[in-house]
Every structure is written in structure tokens, then in C-alpha cells.
Amino acid sequence: MGGWWLLAAFAVTVAVYWPGLSGGFLFDDYPNIVDNHGVQPHDASLASLVGAALSSPSSEFKRPLASLSFAVNYLASGLDPYWMKLTNLVIHLLNG
């Protein structure tokens, strides 16, 4: 019975967040992604990815995993908010 509840929670979460995937960047997306050229590397070299991971202007903690995921998304799809939001949704679903 537990598996069905998990699947239902997964489906409801996807249904709730799916419409937002078609929207653009909002609020803190601009300083953290759009205007942060550190998460827009030219290549996937180790130096570029480490630089991206440590480029967040959000705080002194730098949010390295979030910034690294933005950089990998950028390498895969450019500044397309759909793919960044979809990646974020998948990460949150896997963590939930």
C-alpha cells in the first residue's frame, strides 16, 4: 500500500509544478543564473565547473551544488528556463 501513496504523491507534485515549467526566469534567477556569467561556462573542463560551483553571489556559502547544476544545465541547453526548472523539479522529486 505504501508504494501507491508514494506514486500518488509523485504524480500530484508533478501535476502541481508542471504548468510553471513554461514560465520564464523569476526573482533571484536573475542574479543567480541570468546575470551570473560564472554559471555560464564555455566548456565542461574541471576548472570551469569548479569556478561555476563557487560563483554564486547569493551568500558567503556560495551554494556550490545549485551553481554547479545551473552550469551543467547551461552547457546542455543554454539559458532556457524550461530545462533549468525541469532539472530542479527532478532533483526535488528525487530528494523527496
Secondary structure, DSSP 8 states (H G I E B T S, - for coil): -HHHHHHHHHHHHHHHHGGGGGS---TTHIIIIIS-GGGS-SS--HHHHHHHHT---S-TT--HHHHHHHHHHHHHHSS-HHHHHHHHHHHHHHH-
